[in-house]
Amino acid sequence: MYPTLIPEFGLSVIKVLTLSAFAFVGAILWTPLLTHYLYKYKMWRKEVRQKAVDGYGTPIFAKLHAEKEVGTPRMGGLLIWITVLGTALIVYGSTLLFPHDPLLQKLNFLSRNQTWLPLATLLAASLVGLLDDLLQIYKKGGYAAGGLRFSRRLLTVALIGFVGALWFYFRLDQTTIHVPFVGDFEIGFLYIPLFVIAMLGVFSGGVVDGLDGLSGGVFAIIFGAFGIIAFFNNQMDLAAMAGVIMGALLAFLWFNIPPARFYMGESGILGLTTVVTVFAFMTDSVFVLPLITLILVLESASVIIQLVSKRLRKGKKVFLVAPLHHHFEALGWPAYKVTMRFWIISAVAAMLGVIIRLSG
């Protein structure tokens, strides 16, 4: 038994790590082309946002970094999802050109039951995010500083979630959720609204994209965690895709740490937040999703608490500024200190989530 199991395990490890490294190197190599385009066509906001408020007049984004919005391109998320898509197509195309090469066949991670849905979700949501970024750059659309209205983005994410939920329910026959240390619970048709609500919840955590390096590091940790769970679930194609996304994120992070060469923007954050939900349901880890994505939960909660407080307490705030990372900046923390401590919290929470899921 062992002579056959050990090589297979080793090949699976090699598959995940090789594809992750390939995505990282590939992203690094084509970044100069991306940055040339972004700077040549001045893909940044053309004027500083004086304020960004919600419907109740609550400041959402601090003016702490307003001056950096002009001169630093958005749309850095292109580096992430184009690299993921490109890696998938290159590997798949290689299997068609060399159908008898066992190594290439092993490296292919496109599969109907594991990676079609997350890849389609990433692509669809990222394209919507790209449109939003372009509208912000040229100050078009109905949002505060240009871009799609929040209600339209919310509706789009809900629609993507609904389609994904239907795929799980009807095509993959998924009707149960796993509760660690308890077991599987049959929830039937409720699986569909649960999926949509989870996706909207993770999407709300997209406000984490507010400091150089913050979102890239947090999402790299999140996908690393889901990659580990997928690997031990024997979902090797899904683990490989998580590795590819993580590799692309690390390349993005290389250029996004202070001073950032570009920002992730909605072209990255929208795709990442939606596909995280797909990974959680694919690995049957929805119960530990709030723990693995703890930073996203805290960031989203800080905005909600601020809004409710302003509404119910006649303008009184709980945080100096929302979302949470700007609150700590307002307290006097340097941006790098906030970023690195959020990375640490994210890593510890993700490790706990992985331990709970694999143990239960």
Secondary structure, 3 states (H helix, E strand, C coil): CHHHHHHHHHHHHHHHHHHHHHHHHHHHHHHHHHHHHHHHCCCCCCCCCCCCECCCCCECCCHHHHHHHCCCCCCCCHHHHHHHHHHHHHHHHHHHHCCCCHHHHHHCCCCCCCCHHHHHHHHHHHHHHHHHHHHHHCCCECCCCCECCHHHHHHHHHHHHHHHHHHHHHHCCCCEEEECCCEEEECHHHHHHHHHHHHHHHHHHHHHCCCCCHHHHHHHHHHHHHHHHHHHCCCHHHHHHHHHHHHHHHHHHHHHCCCCCCCCCHHHHHHHHHHHHHHHHHCCCHHHHHHHCHHHHHHHHHHHHHHHHHHHCCCCCCCCCCCHHHHHHHCCCCHHHHHHHHHHHHHHHHHHHHHHHHHC
